[in-house]
């Protein structure tokens, strides 16, 4: 800003004359909220998938343990 004032004579320098409307940067909170929502949805999907796998494993292990008679190693 000061360089312009010294490089341009005072009668030619007009600080109120701008090239166009000033664009404002998107607020960082909006970006953070979008990112947080995206990560939260991904976390919920991972947790749901983990629960599905856990339920499936419980069913499999329950069937295997019921169908096999106890061995001598387990009883002793």
PyMOL Python script that loads the backbone (N, CA, C, O; Angstrom):
from pymol import cmd

cmd.read_pdbstr("""\
ATOM      1  N   UNK A   1       0.821  -1.175   0.000  1.00  0.00           N
ATOM      2  CA  UNK A   1       0.000   0.000   0.000  1.00  0.00           C
ATOM      3  C   UNK A   1       0.878   1.256   0.000  1.00  0.00           C
ATOM      4  O   UNK A   1       0.638   2.180  -0.777  1.00  0.00           O
ATOM      5  N   UNK A   2       1.875   1.291   0.853  1.00  0.00           N
ATOM      6  CA  UNK A   2       2.761   2.445   0.887  1.00  0.00           C
ATOM      7  C   UNK A   2       3.589   2.552  -0.388  1.00  0.00           C
ATOM      8  O   UNK A   2       3.899   3.656  -0.837  1.00  0.00           O
ATOM      9  N   UNK A   3       3.943   1.423  -0.966  1.00  0.00           N
ATOM     10  CA  UNK A   3       4.719   1.460  -2.202  1.00  0.00           C
ATOM     11  C   UNK A   3       3.924   2.134  -3.308  1.00  0.00           C
ATOM     12  O   UNK A   3       4.480   2.908  -4.088  1.00  0.00           O
ATOM     13  N   UNK A   4       2.642   1.854  -3.384  1.00  0.00           N
ATOM     14  CA  UNK A   4       1.812   2.482  -4.414  1.00  0.00           C
ATOM     15  C   UNK A   4       1.773   3.991  -4.199  1.00  0.00           C
ATOM     16  O   UNK A   4       1.817   4.764  -5.156  1.00  0.00           O
ATOM     17  N   UNK A   5       1.692   4.396  -2.954  1.00  0.00           N
ATOM     18  CA  UNK A   5       1.617   5.822  -2.673  1.00  0.00           C
ATOM     19  C   UNK A   5       2.901   6.523  -3.102  1.00  0.00           C
ATOM     20  O   UNK A   5       2.858   7.657  -3.580  1.00  0.00           O
ATOM     21  N   UNK A   6       4.018   5.872  -2.940  1.00  0.00           N
ATOM     22  CA  UNK A   6       5.269   6.507  -3.294  1.00  0.00           C
ATOM     23  C   UNK A   6       5.584   6.370  -4.784  1.00  0.00           C
ATOM     24  O   UNK A   6       6.295   7.202  -5.347  1.00  0.00           O
ATOM     25  N   UNK A   7       5.065   5.338  -5.412  1.00  0.00           N
ATOM     26  CA  UNK A   7       5.351   5.150  -6.836  1.00  0.00           C
ATOM     27  C   UNK A   7       4.412   5.972  -7.716  1.00  0.00           C
ATOM     28  O   UNK A   7       4.759   6.301  -8.850  1.00  0.00           O
ATOM     29  N   UNK A   8       3.241   6.301  -7.212  1.00  0.00           N
ATOM     30  CA  UNK A   8       2.251   7.042  -7.994  1.00  0.00           C
ATOM     31  C   UNK A   8       2.126   8.442  -7.397  1.00  0.00           C
ATOM     32  O   UNK A   8       2.070   8.577  -6.175  1.00  0.00           O
ATOM     33  N   UNK A   9       2.081   9.454  -8.201  1.00  0.00           N
ATOM     34  CA  UNK A   9       1.905  10.803  -7.663  1.00  0.00           C
ATOM     35  C   UNK A   9       0.582  10.928  -6.914  1.00  0.00           C
ATOM     36  O   UNK A   9      -0.374  10.218  -7.226  1.00  0.00           O
ATOM     37  N   UNK A  10       0.517  11.804  -5.952  1.00  0.00           N
ATOM     38  CA  UNK A  10      -0.643  11.948  -5.079  1.00  0.00           C
ATOM     39  C   UNK A  10      -1.902  12.295  -5.854  1.00  0.00           C
ATOM     40  O   UNK A  10      -2.983  11.836  -5.485  1.00  0.00           O
ATOM     41  N   UNK A  11      -1.804  13.089  -6.913  1.00  0.00           N
ATOM     42  CA  UNK A  11      -3.017  13.459  -7.653  1.00  0.00           C
ATOM     43  C   UNK A  11      -3.584  12.293  -8.473  1.00  0.00           C
ATOM     44  O   UNK A  11      -4.762  12.316  -8.829  1.00  0.00           O
ATOM     45  N   UNK A  12      -2.773  11.283  -8.776  1.00  0.00           N
ATOM     46  CA  UNK A  12      -3.265  10.136  -9.544  1.00  0.00           C
ATOM     47  C   UNK A  12      -3.708   8.979  -8.655  1.00  0.00           C
ATOM     48  O   UNK A  12      -4.419   8.085  -9.114  1.00  0.00           O
ATOM     49  N   UNK A  13      -3.301   8.986  -7.401  1.00  0.00           N
ATOM     50  CA  UNK A  13      -3.628   7.869  -6.503  1.00  0.00           C
ATOM     51  C   UNK A  13      -4.995   8.084  -5.873  1.00  0.00           C
ATOM     52  O   UNK A  13      -5.232   9.091  -5.205  1.00  0.00           O
ATOM     53  N   UNK A  14      -5.896   7.122  -6.091  1.00  0.00           N
ATOM     54  CA  UNK A  14      -7.239   7.177  -5.515  1.00  0.00           C
ATOM     55  C   UNK A  14      -7.508   5.852  -4.819  1.00  0.00           C
ATOM     56  O   UNK A  14      -7.816   4.870  -5.495  1.00  0.00           O
ATOM     57  N   UNK A  15      -7.404   5.783  -3.493  1.00  0.00           N
ATOM     58  CA  UNK A  15      -7.602   4.510  -2.792  1.00  0.00           C
ATOM     59  C   UNK A  15      -9.040   4.010  -2.863  1.00  0.00           C
ATOM     60  O   UNK A  15      -9.285   2.821  -2.663  1.00  0.00           O
ATOM     61  N   UNK A  16      -9.994   4.895  -3.143  1.00  0.00           N
ATOM     62  CA  UNK A  16     -11.386   4.451  -3.205  1.00  0.00           C
ATOM     63  C   UNK A  16     -11.717   3.786  -4.535  1.00  0.00           C
ATOM     64  O   UNK A  16     -12.718   3.076  -4.629  1.00  0.00           O
ATOM     65  N   UNK A  17     -10.908   3.997  -5.556  1.00  0.00           N
ATOM     66  CA  UNK A  17     -11.153   3.386  -6.860  1.00  0.00           C
ATOM     67  C   UNK A  17     -10.611   1.960  -6.849  1.00  0.00           C
ATOM     68  O   UNK A  17      -9.400   1.741  -6.854  1.00  0.00           O
ATOM     69  N   UNK A  18     -11.516   1.013  -6.835  1.00  0.00           N
ATOM     70  CA  UNK A  18     -11.108  -0.387  -6.823  1.00  0.00           C
ATOM     71  C   UNK A  18     -11.460  -1.035  -8.156  1.00  0.00           C
ATOM     72  O   UNK A  18     -12.277  -0.521  -8.920  1.00  0.00           O
ATOM     73  N   UNK A  19     -10.835  -2.160  -8.414  1.00  0.00           N
ATOM     74  CA  UNK A  19     -11.038  -2.834  -9.689  1.00  0.00           C
ATOM     75  C   UNK A  19     -12.403  -3.500  -9.796  1.00  0.00           C
ATOM     76  O   UNK A  19     -12.991  -3.543 -10.877  1.00  0.00           O
ATOM     77  N   UNK A  20     -12.901  -4.009  -8.700  1.00  0.00           N
ATOM     78  CA  UNK A  20     -14.182  -4.707  -8.748  1.00  0.00           C
ATOM     79  C   UNK A  20     -14.625  -5.101  -7.361  1.00  0.00           C
ATOM     80  O   UNK A  20     -13.978  -4.753  -6.374  1.00  0.00           O
ATOM     81  N   UNK A  21     -15.735  -5.834  -7.277  1.00  0.00           N
ATOM     82  CA  UNK A  21     -16.183  -6.249  -5.945  1.00  0.00           C
ATOM     83  C   UNK A  21     -15.191  -7.225  -5.323  1.00  0.00           C
ATOM     84  O   UNK A  21     -14.623  -8.083  -6.000  1.00  0.00           O
ATOM     85  N   UNK A  22     -15.008  -7.076  -4.071  1.00  0.00           N
ATOM     86  CA  UNK A  22     -14.053  -7.906  -3.352  1.00  0.00           C
ATOM     87  C   UNK A  22     -14.703  -9.237  -2.998  1.00  0.00           C
ATOM     88  O   UNK A  22     -15.806  -9.278  -2.454  1.00  0.00           O
ATOM     89  N   UNK A  23     -14.018 -10.304  -3.306  1.00  0.00           N
ATOM     90  CA  UNK A  23     -14.517 -11.634  -2.967  1.00  0.00           C
ATOM     91  C   UNK A  23     -14.021 -11.997  -1.576  1.00  0.00           C
ATOM     92  O   UNK A  23     -12.848 -11.821  -1.247  1.00  0.00           O
ATOM     93  N   UNK A  24     -14.925 -12.499  -0.786  1.00  0.00           N
ATOM     94  CA  UNK A  24     -14.525 -12.929   0.545  1.00  0.00           C
ATOM     95  C   UNK A  24     -14.301 -14.439   0.531  1.00  0.00           C
ATOM     96  O   UNK A  24     -15.001 -15.182  -0.156  1.00  0.00           O
ATOM     97  N   UNK A  25     -13.343 -14.858   1.280  1.00  0.00           N
ATOM     98  CA  UNK A  25     -13.049 -16.281   1.373  1.00  0.00           C
ATOM     99  C   UNK A  25     -14.138 -16.956   2.204  1.00  0.00           C
ATOM    100  O   UNK A  25     -14.640 -16.390   3.175  1.00  0.00           O
ATOM    101  N   UNK A  26     -14.491 -18.172   1.805  1.00  0.00           N
ATOM    102  CA  UNK A  26     -15.506 -18.907   2.545  1.00  0.00           C
ATOM    103  C   UNK A  26     -15.043 -19.097   3.977  1.00  0.00           C
ATOM    104  O   UNK A  26     -13.878 -19.400   4.232  1.00  0.00           O
ATOM    105  N   UNK A  27     -15.943 -18.920   4.883  1.00  0.00           N
ATOM    106  CA  UNK A  27     -15.579 -18.981   6.295  1.00  0.00           C
ATOM    107  C   UNK A  27     -15.052 -20.367   6.640  1.00  0.00           C
ATOM    108  O   UNK A  27     -15.594 -21.373   6.183  1.00  0.00           O
ATOM    109  N   UNK A  28     -14.011 -20.417   7.436  1.00  0.00           N
ATOM    110  CA  UNK A  28     -13.356 -21.685   7.735  1.00  0.00           C
ATOM    111  C   UNK A  28     -14.243 -22.593   8.579  1.00  0.00           C
ATOM    112  O   UNK A  28     -14.084 -23.813   8.537  1.00  0.00           O
ATOM    113  N   UNK A  29     -15.174 -22.026   9.344  1.00  0.00           N
ATOM    114  CA  UNK A  29     -16.064 -22.869  10.142  1.00  0.00           C
ATOM    115  C   UNK A  29     -16.951 -23.725   9.254  1.00  0.00           C
ATOM    116  O   UNK A  29     -17.236 -24.873   9.592  1.00  0.00           O
ATOM    117  N   UNK A  30     -17.383 -23.195   8.143  1.00  0.00           N
ATOM    118  CA  UNK A  30     -18.225 -23.960   7.219  1.00  0.00           C
ATOM    119  C   UNK A  30     -17.435 -25.141   6.662  1.00  0.00           C
ATOM    120  O   UNK A  30     -17.949 -26.255   6.572  1.00  0.00           O
ATOM    121  N   UNK A  31     -16.191 -24.887   6.291  1.00  0.00           N
ATOM    122  CA  UNK A  31     -15.346 -25.972   5.787  1.00  0.00           C
ATOM    123  C   UNK A  31     -15.112 -27.019   6.869  1.00  0.00           C
ATOM    124  O   UNK A  31     -15.135 -28.219   6.595  1.00  0.00           O
ATOM    125  N   UNK A  32     -14.887 -26.562   8.099  1.00  0.00           N
ATOM    126  CA  UNK A  32     -14.655 -27.498   9.198  1.00  0.00           C
ATOM    127  C   UNK A  32     -15.895 -28.338   9.457  1.00  0.00           C
ATOM    128  O   UNK A  32     -15.783 -29.540   9.700  1.00  0.00           O
ATOM    129  N   UNK A  33     -17.074 -27.729   9.409  1.00  0.00           N
ATOM    130  CA  UNK A  33     -18.321 -28.458   9.643  1.00  0.00           C
ATOM    131  C   UNK A  33     -18.523 -29.510   8.557  1.00  0.00           C
ATOM    132  O   UNK A  33     -18.921 -30.636   8.855  1.00  0.00           O
ATOM    133  N   UNK A  34     -18.257 -29.159   7.318  1.00  0.00           N
ATOM    134  CA  UNK A  34     -18.388 -30.129   6.219  1.00  0.00           C
ATOM    135  C   UNK A  34     -17.433 -31.304   6.424  1.00  0.00           C
ATOM    136  O   UNK A  34     -17.824 -32.460   6.268  1.00  0.00           O
ATOM    137  N   UNK A  35     -16.195 -31.008   6.769  1.00  0.00           N
ATOM    138  CA  UNK A  35     -15.199 -32.057   6.978  1.00  0.00           C
ATOM    139  C   UNK A  35     -15.561 -32.919   8.181  1.00  0.00           C
ATOM    140  O   UNK A  35     -15.429 -34.142   8.138  1.00  0.00           O
ATOM    141  N   UNK A  36     -16.020 -32.276   9.256  1.00  0.00           N
ATOM    142  CA  UNK A  36     -16.406 -33.016  10.460  1.00  0.00           C
ATOM    143  C   UNK A  36     -17.587 -33.940  10.160  1.00  0.00           C
ATOM    144  O   UNK A  36     -17.605 -35.087  10.608  1.00  0.00           O
ATOM    145  N   UNK A  37     -18.560 -33.454   9.415  1.00  0.00           N
ATOM    146  CA  UNK A  37     -19.721 -34.270   9.046  1.00  0.00           C
ATOM    147  C   UNK A  37     -19.299 -35.461   8.202  1.00  0.00           C
ATOM    148  O   UNK A  37     -19.778 -36.576   8.404  1.00  0.00           O
ATOM    149  N   UNK A  38     -18.411 -35.223   7.267  1.00  0.00           N
ATOM    150  CA  UNK A  38     -17.922 -36.307   6.405  1.00  0.00           C
ATOM    151  C   UNK A  38     -17.206 -37.379   7.227  1.00  0.00           C
ATOM    152  O   UNK A  38     -17.430 -38.573   7.026  1.00  0.00           O
ATOM    153  N   UNK A  39     -16.347 -36.951   8.149  1.00  0.00           N
ATOM    154  CA  UNK A  39     -15.623 -37.912   8.983  1.00  0.00           C
ATOM    155  C   UNK A  39     -16.566 -38.643   9.933  1.00  0.00           C
ATOM    156  O   UNK A  39     -16.388 -39.833  10.192  1.00  0.00           O
ATOM    157  N   UNK A  40     -17.557 -37.942  10.447  1.00  0.00           N
ATOM    158  CA  UNK A  40     -18.521 -38.569  11.365  1.00  0.00           C
ATOM    159  C   UNK A  40     -19.335 -39.638  10.639  1.00  0.00           C
ATOM    160  O   UNK A  40     -19.557 -40.719  11.184  1.00  0.00           O
ATOM    161  N   UNK A  41     -19.782 -39.350   9.420  1.00  0.00           N
ATOM    162  CA  UNK A  41     -20.531 -40.339   8.644  1.00  0.00           C
ATOM    163  C   UNK A  41     -19.666 -41.565   8.342  1.00  0.00           C
ATOM    164  O   UNK A  41     -20.145 -42.696   8.411  1.00  0.00           O
ATOM    165  N   UNK A  42     -18.409 -41.342   8.010  1.00  0.00           N
ATOM    166  CA  UNK A  42     -17.500 -42.462   7.741  1.00  0.00           C
ATOM    167  C   UNK A  42     -17.300 -43.295   9.005  1.00  0.00           C
ATOM    168  O   UNK A  42     -17.252 -44.523   8.939  1.00  0.00           O
ATOM    169  N   UNK A  43     -17.183 -42.636  10.148  1.00  0.00           N
ATOM    170  CA  UNK A  43     -17.017 -43.357  11.413  1.00  0.00           C
ATOM    171  C   UNK A  43     -18.261 -44.191  11.734  1.00  0.00           C
ATOM    172  O   UNK A  43     -18.146 -45.326  12.195  1.00  0.00           O
ATOM    173  N   UNK A  44     -19.433 -43.635  11.493  1.00  0.00           N
ATOM    174  CA  UNK A  44     -20.668 -44.379  11.747  1.00  0.00           C
ATOM    175  C   UNK A  44     -20.778 -45.601  10.830  1.00  0.00           C
ATOM    176  O   UNK A  44     -21.221 -46.666  11.258  1.00  0.00           O
ATOM    177  N   UNK A  45     -20.371 -45.439   9.564  1.00  0.00           N
ATOM    178  CA  UNK A  45     -20.389 -46.585   8.642  1.00  0.00           C
ATOM    179  C   UNK A  45     -19.419 -47.668   9.094  1.00  0.00           C
ATOM    180  O   UNK A  45     -19.741 -48.855   9.035  1.00  0.00           O
ATOM    181  N   UNK A  46     -18.219 -47.263   9.548  1.00  0.00           N
ATOM    182  CA  UNK A  46     -17.237 -48.240  10.028  1.00  0.00           C
ATOM    183  C   UNK A  46     -17.755 -48.968  11.263  1.00  0.00           C
ATOM    184  O   UNK A  46     -17.603 -50.184  11.382  1.00  0.00           O
ATOM    185  N   UNK A  47     -18.366 -48.225  12.181  1.00  0.00           N
ATOM    186  CA  UNK A  47     -18.893 -48.852  13.394  1.00  0.00           C
ATOM    187  C   UNK A  47     -20.023 -49.825  13.072  1.00  0.00           C
ATOM    188  O   UNK A  47     -20.097 -50.901  13.665  1.00  0.00           O
ATOM    189  N   UNK A  48     -20.901 -49.460  12.143  1.00  0.00           N
ATOM    190  CA  UNK A  48     -21.996 -50.345  11.756  1.00  0.00           C
ATOM    191  C   UNK A  48     -21.441 -51.617  11.116  1.00  0.00           C
ATOM    192  O   UNK A  48     -21.914 -52.718  11.398  1.00  0.00           O
ATOM    193  N   UNK A  49     -20.446 -51.459  10.263  1.00  0.00           N
ATOM    194  CA  UNK A  49     -19.842 -52.620   9.603  1.00  0.00           C
ATOM    195  C   UNK A  49     -19.150 -53.518  10.633  1.00  0.00           C
ATOM    196  O   UNK A  49     -19.236 -54.742  10.538  1.00  0.00           O
ATOM    197  N   UNK A  50     -18.474 -52.929  11.606  1.00  0.00           N
ATOM    198  CA  UNK A  50     -17.818 -53.700  12.658  1.00  0.00           C
ATOM    199  C   UNK A  50     -18.835 -54.480  13.467  1.00  0.00           C
ATOM    200  O   UNK A  50     -18.590 -55.633  13.822  1.00  0.00           O
ATOM    201  N   UNK A  51     -19.975 -53.869  13.766  1.00  0.00           N
ATOM    202  CA  UNK A  51     -21.027 -54.556  14.519  1.00  0.00           C
ATOM    203  C   UNK A  51     -21.600 -55.726  13.714  1.00  0.00           C
ATOM    204  O   UNK A  51     -21.888 -56.783  14.276  1.00  0.00           O
ATOM    205  N   UNK A  52     -21.765 -55.540  12.406  1.00  0.00           N
ATOM    206  CA  UNK A  52     -22.242 -56.630  11.554  1.00  0.00           C
ATOM    207  C   UNK A  52     -21.266 -57.795  11.580  1.00  0.00           C
ATOM    208  O   UNK A  52     -21.677 -58.950  11.699  1.00  0.00           O
ATOM    209  N   UNK A  53     -19.994 -57.502  11.472  1.00  0.00           N
ATOM    210  CA  UNK A  53     -18.979 -58.558  11.492  1.00  0.00           C
ATOM    211  C   UNK A  53     -18.967 -59.251  12.851  1.00  0.00           C
ATOM    212  O   UNK A  53     -18.845 -60.474  12.919  1.00  0.00           O
ATOM    213  N   UNK A  54     -19.093 -58.480  13.938  1.00  0.00           N
ATOM    214  CA  UNK A  54     -19.099 -59.060  15.282  1.00  0.00           C
ATOM    215  C   UNK A  54     -20.305 -59.979  15.469  1.00  0.00           C
ATOM    216  O   UNK A  54     -20.172 -61.066  16.031  1.00  0.00           O
ATOM    217  N   UNK A  55     -21.476 -59.552  15.002  1.00  0.00           N
ATOM    218  CA  UNK A  55     -22.664 -60.404  15.115  1.00  0.00           C
ATOM    219  C   UNK A  55     -22.488 -61.696  14.314  1.00  0.00           C
ATOM    220  O   UNK A  55     -22.856 -62.774  14.781  1.00  0.00           O
ATOM    221  N   UNK A  56     -21.935 -61.588  13.127  1.00  0.00           N
ATOM    222  CA  UNK A  56     -21.698 -62.759  12.298  1.00  0.00           C
ATOM    223  C   UNK A  56     -20.723 -63.721  12.979  1.00  0.00           C
ATOM    224  O   UNK A  56     -20.945 -64.931  12.989  1.00  0.00           O
ATOM    225  N   UNK A  57     -19.648 -63.180  13.546  1.00  0.00           N
ATOM    226  CA  UNK A  57     -18.665 -64.024  14.230  1.00  0.00           C
ATOM    227  C   UNK A  57     -19.286 -64.709  15.458  1.00  0.00           C
ATOM    228  O   UNK A  57     -18.973 -65.865  15.742  1.00  0.00           O
ATOM    229  N   UNK A  58     -20.152 -64.012  16.174  1.00  0.00           N
ATOM    230  CA  UNK A  58     -20.822 -64.618  17.328  1.00  0.00           C
ATOM    231  C   UNK A  58     -21.689 -65.790  16.899  1.00  0.00           C
ATOM    232  O   UNK A  58     -21.717 -66.826  17.562  1.00  0.00           O
ATOM    233  N   UNK A  59     -22.394 -65.623  15.792  1.00  0.00           N
ATOM    234  CA  UNK A  59     -23.237 -66.710  15.289  1.00  0.00           C
ATOM    235  C   UNK A  59     -22.387 -67.908  14.894  1.00  0.00           C
ATOM    236  O   UNK A  59     -22.722 -69.045  15.228  1.00  0.00           O
ATOM    237  N   UNK A  60     -21.300 -67.664  14.191  1.00  0.00           N
ATOM    238  CA  UNK A  60     -20.422 -68.746  13.741  1.00  0.00           C
ATOM    239  C   UNK A  60     -19.810 -69.464  14.947  1.00  0.00           C
ATOM    240  O   UNK A  60     -19.822 -70.693  15.013  1.00  0.00           O
ATOM    241  N   UNK A  61     -19.279 -68.697  15.894  1.00  0.00           N
ATOM    242  CA  UNK A  61     -18.635 -69.311  17.048  1.00  0.00           C
ATOM    243  C   UNK A  61     -19.640 -70.066  17.906  1.00  0.00           C
ATOM    244  O   UNK A  61     -19.307 -71.102  18.482  1.00  0.00           O
ATOM    245  N   UNK A  62     -20.854 -69.563  17.996  1.00  0.00           N
ATOM    246  CA  UNK A  62     -21.886 -70.248  18.769  1.00  0.00           C
ATOM    247  C   UNK A  62     -22.220 -71.592  18.134  1.00  0.00           C
ATOM    248  O   UNK A  62     -22.354 -72.592  18.839  1.00  0.00           O
ATOM    249  N   UNK A  63     -22.354 -71.625  16.821  1.00  0.00           N
ATOM    250  CA  UNK A  63     -22.657 -72.873  16.117  1.00  0.00           C
ATOM    251  C   UNK A  63     -21.512 -73.857  16.259  1.00  0.00           C
ATOM    252  O   UNK A  63     -21.757 -75.042  16.483  1.00  0.00           O
ATOM    253  N   UNK A  64     -20.295 -73.418  16.139  1.00  0.00           N
ATOM    254  CA  UNK A  64     -19.132 -74.298  16.225  1.00  0.00           C
ATOM    255  C   UNK A  64     -19.006 -74.870  17.638  1.00  0.00           C
ATOM    256  O   UNK A  64     -18.747 -76.064  17.793  1.00  0.00           O
ATOM    257  N   UNK A  65     -19.180 -74.057  18.649  1.00  0.00           N
ATOM    258  CA  UNK A  65     -19.010 -74.544  20.019  1.00  0.00           C
ATOM    259  C   UNK A  65     -20.140 -75.472  20.437  1.00  0.00           C
ATOM    260  O   UNK A  65     -19.912 -76.378  21.240  1.00  0.00           O
ATOM    261  N   UNK A  66     -21.338 -75.282  19.926  1.00  0.00           N
ATOM    262  CA  UNK A  66     -22.455 -76.155  20.279  1.00  0.00           C
ATOM    263  C   UNK A  66     -22.322 -77.499  19.580  1.00  0.00           C
ATOM    264  O   UNK A  66     -22.621 -78.533  20.177  1.00  0.00           O
ATOM    265  N   UNK A  67     -21.876 -77.505  18.320  1.00  0.00           N
ATOM    266  CA  UNK A  67     -21.835 -78.739  17.543  1.00  0.00           C
ATOM    267  C   UNK A  67     -20.689 -79.664  17.952  1.00  0.00           C
ATOM    268  O   UNK A  67     -20.780 -80.870  17.721  1.00  0.00           O
ATOM    269  N   UNK A  68     -19.626 -79.150  18.544  1.00  0.00           N
ATOM    270  CA  UNK A  68     -18.488 -79.991  18.908  1.00  0.00           C
ATOM    271  C   UNK A  68     -18.591 -80.393  20.382  1.00  0.00           C
ATOM    272  O   UNK A  68     -18.816 -79.545  21.246  1.00  0.00           O
ATOM    273  N   UNK A  69     -18.428 -81.681  20.661  1.00  0.00           N
ATOM    274  CA  UNK A  69     -18.416 -82.113  22.057  1.00  0.00           C
ATOM    275  C   UNK A  69     -17.129 -81.646  22.723  1.00  0.00           C
ATOM    276  O   UNK A  69     -16.125 -81.460  22.035  1.00  0.00           O
ATOM    277  N   UNK A  70     -17.124 -81.454  24.025  1.00  0.00           N
ATOM    278  CA  UNK A  70     -15.904 -80.996  24.692  1.00  0.00           C
ATOM    279  C   UNK A  70     -14.822 -82.066  24.606  1.00  0.00           C
ATOM    280  O   UNK A  70     -15.105 -83.260  24.698  1.00  0.00           O
ATOM    281  N   UNK A  71     -13.607 -81.632  24.434  1.00  0.00           N
ATOM    282  CA  UNK A  71     -12.476 -82.566  24.356  1.00  0.00           C
ATOM    283  C   UNK A  71     -11.893 -82.781  25.747  1.00  0.00           C
ATOM    284  O   UNK A  71     -12.256 -82.086  26.697  1.00  0.00           O
ATOM    285  N   UNK A  72     -10.993 -83.740  25.858  1.00  0.00           N
ATOM    286  CA  UNK A  72     -10.383 -84.067  27.135  1.00  0.00           C
ATOM    287  C   UNK A  72      -9.522 -82.908  27.642  1.00  0.00           C
ATOM    288  O   UNK A  72      -9.401 -82.717  28.852  1.00  0.00           O
ATOM    289  N   UNK A  73      -8.917 -82.128  26.728  1.00  0.00           N
ATOM    290  CA  UNK A  73      -8.099 -80.991  27.135  1.00  0.00           C
ATOM    291  C   UNK A  73      -8.935 -79.925  27.831  1.00  0.00           C
ATOM    292  O   UNK A  73      -8.490 -79.319  28.806  1.00  0.00           O
ATOM    293  N   UNK A  74     -10.140 -79.698  27.331  1.00  0.00           N
ATOM    294  CA  UNK A  74     -11.003 -78.646  27.888  1.00  0.00           C
ATOM    295  C   UNK A  74     -11.580 -79.107  29.226  1.00  0.00           C
ATOM    296  O   UNK A  74     -11.663 -78.310  30.161  1.00  0.00           O
ATOM    297  N   UNK A  75     -11.985 -80.392  29.340  1.00  0.00           N
ATOM    298  CA  UNK A  75     -12.632 -80.900  30.542  1.00  0.00           C
ATOM    299  C   UNK A  75     -11.639 -80.951  31.702  1.00  0.00           C
ATOM    300  O   UNK A  75     -11.987 -80.646  32.843  1.00  0.00           O
ATOM    301  N   UNK A  76     -10.411 -81.335  31.401  1.00  0.00           N
ATOM    302  CA  UNK A  76      -9.423 -81.528  32.462  1.00  0.00           C
ATOM    303  C   UNK A  76      -8.974 -80.249  33.018  1.00  0.00           C
ATOM    304  O   UNK A  76      -8.140 -80.228  33.923  1.00  0.00           O
TER     305      UNK A  76
END
""", "prot")
cmd.dss("prot")
cmd.show_as("cartoon", "prot")
cmd.util.cbc("prot")
cmd.orient("prot")
